[in-house]
Amino acid sequence: MHDIEISPDAYQYLTRKSDFYGSRRRLPRIVLTELSCSGAKFSVFFDLANDKDIRLRFDDIEVLADTKIVDRFGGFTLELESFFFASRILVKPQRESNECGCKMKCNTHKEET
């Protein structure tokens, strides 16, 4: 079973946002934005649900995610972080992936001779 943990600060933040977006039937969605050598990067935005979504529930908050990323990363922990003068959700996967597609930026890919 895939699950989600949400810190108290992130829970309050998502509750406030859900009050606004809920009237439009939009739920928070976790999306994979980047795969890098330092780990996967995610973002959260409010979106309509679709048939390919998994709904992760924490108390009364439902969070959407694509089936593929949930299968790959297992589940998520959401925390609130300050970014300059604003707050945003920080998404941490349960299973980290340090895979990247680059061959120039890091030395995880060795030249084959």
N, CA, C and O atoms as CSV, one atom per row, in Angstrom:
chain,resi,resn,atom,element,x,y,z
A,1,MET,N,N,0.849,-1.198,0.000
A,1,MET,CA,C,0.000,0.000,0.000
A,1,MET,C,C,0.882,1.244,0.000
A,1,MET,O,O,1.858,1.327,0.745
A,2,HIS,N,N,0.536,2.177,-0.817
A,2,HIS,CA,C,1.255,3.440,-0.893
A,2,HIS,C,C,0.631,4.394,0.115
A,2,HIS,O,O,-0.578,4.374,0.346
A,3,ASP,N,N,1.473,5.225,0.707
A,3,ASP,CA,C,0.903,6.142,1.677
A,3,ASP,C,C,1.554,7.512,1.576
A,3,ASP,O,O,2.486,7.742,0.805
A,4,ILE,N,N,1.023,8.399,2.383
A,4,ILE,CA,C,1.487,9.772,2.394
A,4,ILE,C,C,1.493,10.265,3.837
A,4,ILE,O,O,0.586,9.971,4.616
A,5,GLU,N,N,2.507,11.000,4.165
A,5,GLU,CA,C,2.616,11.659,5.465
A,5,GLU,C,C,2.624,13.158,5.198
A,5,GLU,O,O,3.228,13.615,4.227
A,6,ILE,N,N,1.963,13.916,6.045
A,6,ILE,CA,C,1.907,15.370,5.879
A,6,ILE,C,C,2.211,16.011,7.224
A,6,ILE,O,O,1.561,15.713,8.226
A,7,SER,N,N,3.213,16.902,7.239
A,7,SER,CA,C,3.571,17.592,8.480
A,7,SER,C,C,2.421,18.515,8.892
A,7,SER,O,O,1.602,18.884,8.051
A,8,PRO,N,N,2.347,18.892,10.169
A,8,PRO,CA,C,1.272,19.792,10.618
A,8,PRO,C,C,1.241,21.122,9.848
A,8,PRO,O,O,0.159,21.600,9.506
A,9,ASP,N,N,2.398,21.724,9.570
A,9,ASP,CA,C,2.425,22.985,8.815
A,9,ASP,C,C,1.941,22.798,7.379
A,9,ASP,O,O,1.192,23.625,6.859
A,10,ALA,N,N,2.367,21.717,6.744
A,10,ALA,CA,C,1.923,21.433,5.376
A,10,ALA,C,C,0.428,21.125,5.358
A,10,ALA,O,O,-0.275,21.504,4.422
A,11,TYR,N,N,-0.054,20.444,6.384
A,11,TYR,CA,C,-1.478,20.131,6.491
A,11,TYR,C,C,-2.308,21.421,6.548
A,11,TYR,O,O,-3.310,21.543,5.843
A,12,GLN,N,N,-1.896,22.378,7.382
A,12,GLN,CA,C,-2.607,23.657,7.472
A,12,GLN,C,C,-2.578,24.396,6.133
A,12,GLN,O,O,-3.591,24.942,5.697
A,13,TYR,N,N,-1.426,24.410,5.494
A,13,TYR,CA,C,-1.269,25.075,4.199
A,13,TYR,C,C,-2.204,24.449,3.161
A,13,TYR,O,O,-2.923,25.164,2.463
A,14,LEU,N,N,-2.194,23.120,3.059
A,14,LEU,CA,C,-3.043,22.430,2.082
A,14,LEU,C,C,-4.521,22.587,2.400
A,14,LEU,O,O,-5.345,22.653,1.487
A,15,THR,N,N,-4.869,22.648,3.679
A,15,THR,CA,C,-6.258,22.858,4.075
A,15,THR,C,C,-6.750,24.232,3.606
A,15,THR,O,O,-7.851,24.353,3.068
A,16,ARG,N,N,-5.930,25.260,3.815
A,16,ARG,CA,C,-6.304,26.609,3.345
A,16,ARG,C,C,-6.466,26.647,1.832
A,16,ARG,O,O,-7.430,27.217,1.321
A,17,LYS,N,N,-5.524,26.041,1.118
A,17,LYS,CA,C,-5.598,26.016,-0.348
A,17,LYS,C,C,-6.797,25.187,-0.817
A,17,LYS,O,O,-7.463,25.546,-1.788
A,18,SER,N,N,-7.066,24.083,-0.125
A,18,SER,CA,C,-8.191,23.221,-0.504
A,18,SER,C,C,-9.528,23.920,-0.324
A,18,SER,O,O,-10.464,23.675,-1.085
A,19,ASP,N,N,-9.628,24.791,0.678
A,19,ASP,CA,C,-10.862,25.552,0.858
A,19,ASP,C,C,-11.154,26.403,-0.379
A,19,ASP,O,O,-12.310,26.548,-0.777
A,20,PHE,N,N,-10.126,26.952,-0.972
A,20,PHE,CA,C,-10.294,27.778,-2.172
A,20,PHE,C,C,-10.527,26.923,-3.416
A,20,PHE,O,O,-11.496,27.149,-4.142
A,21,TYR,N,N,-9.652,25.941,-3.676
A,21,TYR,CA,C,-9.723,25.144,-4.901
A,21,TYR,C,C,-10.787,24.054,-4.859
A,21,TYR,O,O,-11.206,23.562,-5.907
A,22,GLY,N,N,-11.229,23.671,-3.667
A,22,GLY,CA,C,-12.222,22.612,-3.540
A,22,GLY,C,C,-13.534,22.927,-4.225
A,22,GLY,O,O,-14.197,22.028,-4.741
A,23,SER,N,N,-13.916,24.193,-4.237
A,23,SER,CA,C,-15.167,24.577,-4.913
A,23,SER,C,C,-15.064,24.358,-6.422
A,23,SER,O,O,-16.079,24.294,-7.116
A,24,ARG,N,N,-13.848,24.246,-6.920
A,24,ARG,CA,C,-13.624,23.991,-8.353
A,24,ARG,C,C,-13.272,22.523,-8.602
A,24,ARG,O,O,-12.867,22.151,-9.703
A,25,ARG,N,N,-13.431,21.694,-7.562
A,25,ARG,CA,C,-13.154,20.252,-7.620
A,25,ARG,C,C,-11.692,19.950,-7.951
A,25,ARG,O,O,-11.381,18.917,-8.544
A,26,ARG,N,N,-10.816,20.846,-7.568
A,26,ARG,CA,C,-9.381,20.636,-7.788
A,26,ARG,C,C,-8.739,20.159,-6.489
A,26,ARG,O,O,-9.026,20.664,-5.403
A,27,LEU,N,N,-7.874,19.181,-6.635
A,27,LEU,CA,C,-7.180,18.583,-5.504
A,27,LEU,C,C,-5.672,18.785,-5.674
A,27,LEU,O,O,-5.195,18.980,-6.791
A,28,PRO,N,N,-4.925,18.739,-4.570
A,28,PRO,CA,C,-3.480,18.839,-4.722
A,28,PRO,C,C,-2.943,17.634,-5.498
A,28,PRO,O,O,-3.356,16.498,-5.263
A,29,ARG,N,N,-2.022,17.896,-6.419
A,29,ARG,CA,C,-1.422,16.851,-7.250
A,29,ARG,C,C,0.098,16.917,-7.107
A,29,ARG,O,O,0.694,17.990,-7.195
A,30,ILE,N,N,0.713,15.762,-6.885
A,30,ILE,CA,C,2.169,15.648,-6.864
A,30,ILE,C,C,2.623,15.288,-8.269
A,30,ILE,O,O,2.126,14.331,-8.864
A,31,VAL,N,N,3.581,16.068,-8.803
A,31,VAL,CA,C,4.135,15.779,-10.128
A,31,VAL,C,C,5.655,15.703,-10.030
A,31,VAL,O,O,6.281,16.440,-9.268
A,32,LEU,N,N,6.223,14.815,-10.801
A,32,LEU,CA,C,7.668,14.692,-10.913
A,32,LEU,C,C,8.143,15.766,-11.877
A,32,LEU,O,O,7.704,15.806,-13.026
A,33,THR,N,N,9.040,16.640,-11.417
A,33,THR,CA,C,9.510,17.727,-12.274
A,33,THR,C,C,10.917,17.495,-12.801
A,33,THR,O,O,11.289,18.049,-13.835
A,34,GLU,N,N,11.713,16.675,-12.095
A,34,GLU,CA,C,13.092,16.484,-12.535
A,34,GLU,C,C,13.690,15.233,-11.898
A,34,GLU,O,O,13.442,14.934,-10.729
A,35,LEU,N,N,14.477,14.515,-12.682
A,35,LEU,CA,C,15.308,13.437,-12.163
A,35,LEU,C,C,16.743,13.921,-12.258
A,35,LEU,O,O,17.206,14.281,-13.339
A,36,SER,N,N,17.446,13.932,-11.143
A,36,SER,CA,C,18.822,14.409,-11.158
A,36,SER,C,C,19.690,13.519,-10.288
A,36,SER,O,O,19.193,12.656,-9.564
A,37,CYS,N,N,20.982,13.739,-10.370
A,37,CYS,CA,C,21.937,12.968,-9.569
A,37,CYS,C,C,21.712,13.181,-8.074
A,37,CYS,O,O,22.028,12.310,-7.264
A,38,SER,N,N,21.167,14.334,-7.713
A,38,SER,CA,C,20.934,14.630,-6.295
A,38,SER,C,C,19.560,14.165,-5.821
A,38,SER,O,O,19.206,14.386,-4.664
A,39,GLY,N,N,18.796,13.537,-6.675
A,39,GLY,CA,C,17.493,13.005,-6.293
A,39,GLY,C,C,16.367,13.566,-7.134
A,39,GLY,O,O,16.545,14.537,-7.869
A,40,ALA,N,N,15.229,12.956,-7.022
A,40,ALA,CA,C,14.048,13.383,-7.770
A,40,ALA,C,C,13.490,14.672,-7.170
A,40,ALA,O,O,13.544,14.877,-5.957
A,41,LYS,N,N,12.964,15.522,-8.017
A,41,LYS,CA,C,12.344,16.777,-7.584
A,41,LYS,C,C,10.868,16.725,-7.967
A,41,LYS,O,O,10.503,16.266,-9.050
A,42,PHE,N,N,10.025,17.211,-7.045
A,42,PHE,CA,C,8.586,17.170,-7.229
A,42,PHE,C,C,7.987,18.550,-7.011
A,42,PHE,O,O,8.615,19.432,-6.426
A,43,SER,N,N,6.776,18.718,-7.485
A,43,SER,CA,C,6.023,19.939,-7.260
A,43,SER,C,C,4.587,19.554,-6.936
A,43,SER,O,O,4.138,18.454,-7.260
A,44,VAL,N,N,3.873,20.474,-6.292
A,44,VAL,CA,C,2.457,20.263,-5.982
A,44,VAL,C,C,1.664,21.420,-6.563
A,44,VAL,O,O,2.006,22.585,-6.359
A,45,PHE,N,N,0.604,21.092,-7.288
A,45,PHE,CA,C,-0.337,22.098,-7.757
A,45,PHE,C,C,-1.732,21.509,-7.691
A,45,PHE,O,O,-1.882,20.299,-7.523
A,46,PHE,N,N,-2.741,22.331,-7.818
A,46,PHE,CA,C,-4.126,21.872,-7.721
A,46,PHE,C,C,-4.670,21.596,-9.108
A,46,PHE,O,O,-4.532,22.415,-10.016
A,47,ASP,N,N,-5.297,20.421,-9.268
A,47,ASP,CA,C,-5.705,19.945,-10.577
A,47,ASP,C,C,-6.955,19.078,-10.443
A,47,ASP,O,O,-7.313,18.646,-9.348
A,48,LEU,N,N,-7.605,18.834,-11.572
A,48,LEU,CA,C,-8.738,17.915,-11.614
A,48,LEU,C,C,-8.224,16.480,-11.653
A,48,LEU,O,O,-7.172,16.215,-12.234
A,49,ALA,N,N,-8.941,15.573,-11.052
A,49,ALA,CA,C,-8.566,14.155,-11.050
A,49,ALA,C,C,-8.828,13.542,-12.417
A,49,ALA,O,O,-9.685,14.004,-13.170
A,50,ASN,N,N,-8.065,12.482,-12.723
A,50,ASN,CA,C,-8.335,11.714,-13.944
A,50,ASN,C,C,-8.253,10.225,-13.621
A,50,ASN,O,O,-7.938,9.845,-12.493
A,51,ASP,N,N,-8.537,9.388,-14.610
A,51,ASP,CA,C,-8.625,7.941,-14.394
A,51,ASP,C,C,-7.291,7.289,-14.028
A,51,ASP,O,O,-7.284,6.213,-13.430
A,52,LYS,N,N,-6.180,7.907,-14.369
A,52,LYS,CA,C,-4.869,7.311,-14.114
A,52,LYS,C,C,-4.301,7.689,-12.740
A,52,LYS,O,O,-3.192,7.284,-12.394
A,53,ASP,N,N,-5.050,8.451,-11.974
A,53,ASP,CA,C,-4.568,8.933,-10.692
A,53,ASP,C,C,-4.749,7.921,-9.579
A,53,ASP,O,O,-5.690,7.127,-9.572
A,54,ILE,N,N,-3.825,7.974,-8.645
A,54,ILE,CA,C,-3.989,7.320,-7.355
A,54,ILE,C,C,-4.330,8.442,-6.386
A,54,ILE,O,O,-3.746,9.524,-6.443
A,55,ARG,N,N,-5.264,8.178,-5.511
A,55,ARG,CA,C,-5.642,9.159,-4.495
A,55,ARG,C,C,-5.029,8.741,-3.170
A,55,ARG,O,O,-5.388,7.713,-2.597
A,56,LEU,N,N,-4.099,9.554,-2.696
A,56,LEU,CA,C,-3.447,9.309,-1.420
A,56,LEU,C,C,-4.181,10.120,-0.368
A,56,LEU,O,O,-4.410,11.315,-0.558
A,57,ARG,N,N,-4.554,9.494,0.732
A,57,ARG,CA,C,-5.348,10.179,1.746
A,57,ARG,C,C,-4.564,10.310,3.040
A,57,ARG,O,O,-3.919,9.372,3.505
A,58,PHE,N,N,-4.645,11.521,3.609
A,58,PHE,CA,C,-4.113,11.798,4.939
A,58,PHE,C,C,-5.193,12.580,5.673
A,58,PHE,O,O,-5.494,13.720,5.318
A,59,ASP,N,N,-5.771,11.971,6.689
A,59,ASP,CA,C,-6.914,12.549,7.399
A,59,ASP,C,C,-7.981,12.942,6.377
A,59,ASP,O,O,-8.480,12.077,5.657
A,60,ASP,N,N,-8.342,14.222,6.296
A,60,ASP,CA,C,-9.391,14.635,5.358
A,60,ASP,C,C,-8.832,15.259,4.082
A,60,ASP,O,O,-9.582,15.853,3.308
A,61,ILE,N,N,-7.528,15.132,3.854
A,61,ILE,CA,C,-6.926,15.679,2.634
A,61,ILE,C,C,-6.632,14.537,1.674
A,61,ILE,O,O,-6.050,13.519,2.048
A,62,GLU,N,N,-7.049,14.730,0.429
A,62,GLU,CA,C,-6.792,13.774,-0.631
A,62,GLU,C,C,-5.785,14.401,-1.582
A,62,GLU,O,O,-5.959,15.541,-2.010
A,63,VAL,N,N,-4.727,13.657,-1.916
A,63,VAL,CA,C,-3.675,14.143,-2.804
A,63,VAL,C,C,-3.614,13.217,-4.012
A,63,VAL,O,O,-3.595,11.996,-3.863
A,64,LEU,N,N,-3.584,13.794,-5.202
A,64,LEU,CA,C,-3.517,13.031,-6.441
A,64,LEU,C,C,-2.068,12.802,-6.850
A,64,LEU,O,O,-1.198,13.631,-6.584
A,65,ALA,N,N,-1.820,11.672,-7.498
A,65,ALA,CA,C,-0.518,11.395,-8.089
A,65,ALA,C,C,-0.710,10.389,-9.211
A,65,ALA,O,O,-1.612,9.553,-9.158
A,66,ASP,N,N,0.131,10.472,-10.213
A,66,ASP,CA,C,0.102,9.519,-11.305
A,66,ASP,C,C,0.548,8.151,-10.779
A,66,ASP,O,O,1.463,8.060,-9.960
A,67,THR,N,N,-0.088,7.122,-11.243
A,67,THR,CA,C,0.210,5.763,-10.819
A,67,THR,C,C,1.692,5.429,-10.974
A,67,THR,O,O,2.273,4.777,-10.106
A,68,LYS,N,N,2.305,5.868,-12.070
A,68,LYS,CA,C,3.704,5.518,-12.344
A,68,LYS,C,C,4.661,6.083,-11.295
A,68,LYS,O,O,5.587,5.394,-10.865
A,69,ILE,N,N,4.443,7.330,-10.883
A,69,ILE,CA,C,5.394,7.890,-9.904
A,69,ILE,C,C,5.167,7.314,-8.506
A,69,ILE,O,O,6.107,7.187,-7.721
A,70,VAL,N,N,3.925,6.970,-8.200
A,70,VAL,CA,C,3.658,6.351,-6.894
A,70,VAL,C,C,4.298,4.959,-6.850
A,70,VAL,O,O,4.903,4.584,-5.846
A,71,ASP,N,N,4.166,4.200,-7.935
A,71,ASP,CA,C,4.798,2.878,-7.990
A,71,ASP,C,C,6.318,2.993,-7.894
A,71,ASP,O,O,6.964,2.177,-7.236
A,72,ARG,N,N,6.875,3.981,-8.533
A,72,ARG,CA,C,8.333,4.143,-8.552
A,72,ARG,C,C,8.900,4.623,-7.212
A,72,ARG,O,O,9.950,4.149,-6.779
A,73,PHE,N,N,8.201,5.570,-6.549
A,73,PHE,CA,C,8.743,6.195,-5.348
A,73,PHE,C,C,8.076,5.726,-4.050
A,73,PHE,O,O,8.510,6.102,-2.961
A,74,GLY,N,N,7.043,4.921,-4.158
A,74,GLY,CA,C,6.450,4.277,-2.992
A,74,GLY,C,C,5.437,5.080,-2.214
A,74,GLY,O,O,4.434,4.527,-1.764
A,75,GLY,N,N,5.657,6.319,-2.049
A,75,GLY,CA,C,4.799,7.199,-1.278
A,75,GLY,C,C,5.570,8.479,-1.012
A,75,GLY,O,O,6.696,8.637,-1.485
A,76,PHE,N,N,4.973,9.392,-0.257
A,76,PHE,CA,C,5.588,10.703,-0.114
A,76,PHE,C,C,5.375,11.282,1.275
A,76,PHE,O,O,4.415,10.949,1.970
A,77,THR,N,N,6.283,12.146,1.655
A,77,THR,CA,C,6.139,12.973,2.840
A,77,THR,C,C,6.089,14.415,2.369
A,77,THR,O,O,6.947,14.853,1.603
A,78,LEU,N,N,5.082,15.156,2.827
A,78,LEU,CA,C,4.936,16.558,2.454
A,78,LEU,C,C,5.255,17.426,3.655
A,78,LEU,O,O,4.740,17.210,4.752
A,79,GLU,N,N,6.108,18.405,3.435
A,79,GLU,CA,C,6.466,19.371,4.464
A,79,GLU,C,C,6.319,20.767,3.879
A,79,GLU,O,O,6.238,20.932,2.662
A,80,LEU,N,N,6.283,21.759,4.737
A,80,LEU,CA,C,6.197,23.144,4.289
A,80,LEU,C,C,7.577,23.768,4.408
A,80,LEU,O,O,8.255,23.606,5.422
A,81,GLU,N,N,7.992,24.486,3.361
A,81,GLU,CA,C,9.269,25.181,3.396
A,81,GLU,C,C,9.087,26.626,2.959
A,81,GLU,O,O,8.162,26.950,2.213
A,82,SER,N,N,9.968,27.479,3.426
A,82,SER,CA,C,9.966,28.879,2.998
A,82,SER,C,C,10.858,29.005,1.780
A,82,SER,O,O,11.990,28.521,1.772
A,83,PHE,N,N,10.345,29.651,0.759
A,83,PHE,CA,C,11.093,29.870,-0.474
A,83,PHE,C,C,11.042,31.355,-0.750
A,83,PHE,O,O,10.017,31.877,-1.189
A,84,PHE,N,N,12.132,32.030,-0.498
A,84,PHE,CA,C,12.182,33.485,-0.520
A,84,PHE,C,C,11.122,34.008,0.448
A,84,PHE,O,O,11.244,33.783,1.652
A,85,PHE,N,N,10.094,34.694,-0.032
A,85,PHE,CA,C,9.089,35.267,0.863
A,85,PHE,C,C,7.769,34.499,0.842
A,85,PHE,O,O,6.754,34.986,1.341
A,86,ALA,N,N,7.788,33.320,0.273
A,86,ALA,CA,C,6.562,32.538,0.158
A,86,ALA,C,C,6.763,31.148,0.752
A,86,ALA,O,O,7.892,30.694,0.940
A,87,SER,N,N,5.667,30.495,1.038
A,87,SER,CA,C,5.705,29.108,1.503
A,87,SER,C,C,5.356,28.203,0.346
A,87,SER,O,O,4.571,28.561,-0.532
A,88,ARG,N,N,5.951,27.022,0.359
A,88,ARG,CA,C,5.600,26.025,-0.658
A,88,ARG,C,C,5.770,24.642,-0.060
A,88,ARG,O,O,6.420,24.460,0.969
A,89,ILE,N,N,5.170,23.676,-0.733
A,89,ILE,CA,C,5.220,22.298,-0.274
A,89,ILE,C,C,6.505,21.639,-0.772
A,89,ILE,O,O,6.835,21.705,-1.956
A,90,LEU,N,N,7.213,21.011,0.143
A,90,LEU,CA,C,8.388,20.219,-0.180
A,90,LEU,C,C,7.965,18.758,-0.174
A,90,LEU,O,O,7.412,18.274,0.814
A,91,VAL,N,N,8.221,18.059,-1.264
A,91,VAL,CA,C,7.819,16.662,-1.418
A,91,VAL,C,C,9.054,15.778,-1.321
A,91,VAL,O,O,10.021,15.952,-2.063
A,92,LYS,N,N,9.005,14.826,-0.392
A,92,LYS,CA,C,10.102,13.873,-0.236
A,92,LYS,C,C,9.557,12.475,-0.518
A,92,LYS,O,O,8.582,12.055,0.104
A,93,PRO,N,N,10.177,11.753,-1.449
A,93,PRO,CA,C,9.706,10.391,-1.744
A,93,PRO,C,C,10.156,9.403,-0.678
A,93,PRO,O,O,11.166,9.620,-0.009
A,94,GLN,N,N,9.403,8.316,-0.520
A,94,GLN,CA,C,9.804,7.261,0.420
A,94,GLN,C,C,10.984,6.469,-0.118
A,94,GLN,O,O,11.847,6.039,0.647
A,95,ARG,N,N,11.024,6.277,-1.424
A,95,ARG,CA,C,12.163,5.608,-2.069
A,95,ARG,C,C,12.828,6.624,-2.978
A,95,ARG,O,O,12.231,7.081,-3.952
A,96,GLU,N,N,14.051,6.973,-2.662
A,96,GLU,CA,C,14.767,7.977,-3.445
A,96,GLU,C,C,15.347,7.351,-4.710
A,96,GLU,O,O,15.651,6.159,-4.750
A,97,SER,N,N,15.489,8.168,-5.722
A,97,SER,CA,C,16.096,7.746,-6.977
A,97,SER,C,C,17.157,8.769,-7.343
A,97,SER,O,O,16.851,9.949,-7.513
A,98,ASN,N,N,18.388,8.332,-7.465
A,98,ASN,CA,C,19.464,9.229,-7.870
A,98,ASN,C,C,19.842,8.977,-9.319
A,98,ASN,O,O,20.998,9.123,-9.715
A,99,GLU,N,N,18.852,8.600,-10.092
A,99,GLU,CA,C,19.082,8.345,-11.504
A,99,GLU,C,C,18.918,9.635,-12.274
A,99,GLU,O,O,18.064,10.465,-11.960
A,100,CYS,N,N,19.734,9.787,-13.268
A,100,CYS,CA,C,19.568,10.941,-14.144
A,100,CYS,C,C,19.867,10.501,-15.561
A,100,CYS,O,O,20.441,9.436,-15.789
A,101,GLY,N,N,19.478,11.320,-16.494
A,101,GLY,CA,C,19.713,11.008,-17.893
A,101,GLY,C,C,20.927,11.713,-18.450
A,101,GLY,O,O,21.200,11.617,-19.646
A,102,CYS,N,N,21.655,12.416,-17.616
A,102,CYS,CA,C,22.789,13.183,-18.129
A,102,CYS,C,C,24.024,12.302,-18.285
A,102,CYS,O,O,24.172,11.291,-17.599
A,103,LYS,N,N,24.882,12.688,-19.170
A,103,LYS,CA,C,26.159,12.009,-19.313
A,103,LYS,C,C,27.297,13.006,-19.136
A,103,LYS,O,O,28.468,12.632,-19.206
A,104,MET,N,N,26.963,14.256,-18.911
A,104,MET,CA,C,27.974,15.294,-18.844
A,104,MET,C,C,28.130,15.884,-17.441
A,104,MET,O,O,29.240,16.241,-17.045
A,105,LYS,N,N,27.045,15.989,-16.691
A,105,LYS,CA,C,27.073,16.723,-15.432
A,105,LYS,C,C,27.650,15.939,-14.269
A,105,LYS,O,O,28.128,16.540,-13.306
A,106,CYS,N,N,27.621,14.630,-14.327
A,106,CYS,CA,C,28.087,13.854,-13.190
A,106,CYS,C,C,28.931,12.693,-13.678
A,106,CYS,O,O,28.975,12.408,-14.875
A,107,ASN,N,N,29.577,12.046,-12.785
A,107,ASN,CA,C,30.404,10.911,-13.170
A,107,ASN,C,C,29.769,9.585,-12.755
A,107,ASN,O,O,30.476,8.632,-12.429
A,108,THR,N,N,28.457,9.525,-12.766
A,108,THR,CA,C,27.793,8.258,-12.467
A,108,THR,C,C,27.812,7.352,-13.704
A,108,THR,O,O,27.631,6.139,-13.594
A,109,HIS,N,N,28.033,7.947,-14.874
A,109,HIS,CA,C,28.130,7.172,-16.118
A,109,HIS,C,C,29.597,7.089,-16.503
A,109,HIS,O,O,30.231,8.110,-16.769
A,110,LYS,N,N,30.130,5.899,-16.533
A,110,LYS,CA,C,31.541,5.740,-16.882
A,110,LYS,C,C,31.646,5.451,-18.370
A,110,LYS,O,O,30.807,4.756,-18.944
A,111,GLU,N,N,32.650,5.974,-18.964
A,111,GLU,CA,C,32.906,5.712,-20.378
A,111,GLU,C,C,33.267,4.255,-20.552
A,111,GLU,O,O,34.084,3.720,-19.803
A,112,GLU,N,N,32.669,3.613,-21.529
A,112,GLU,CA,C,33.004,2.228,-21.810
A,112,GLU,C,C,34.045,2.205,-22.919
A,112,GLU,O,O,33.909,2.892,-23.932
A,113,THR,N,N,35.081,1.411,-22.714
A,113,THR,CA,C,36.124,1.321,-23.731
A,113,THR,C,C,36.256,-0.069,-24.252
A,113,THR,O,O,37.092,-0.326,-25.119
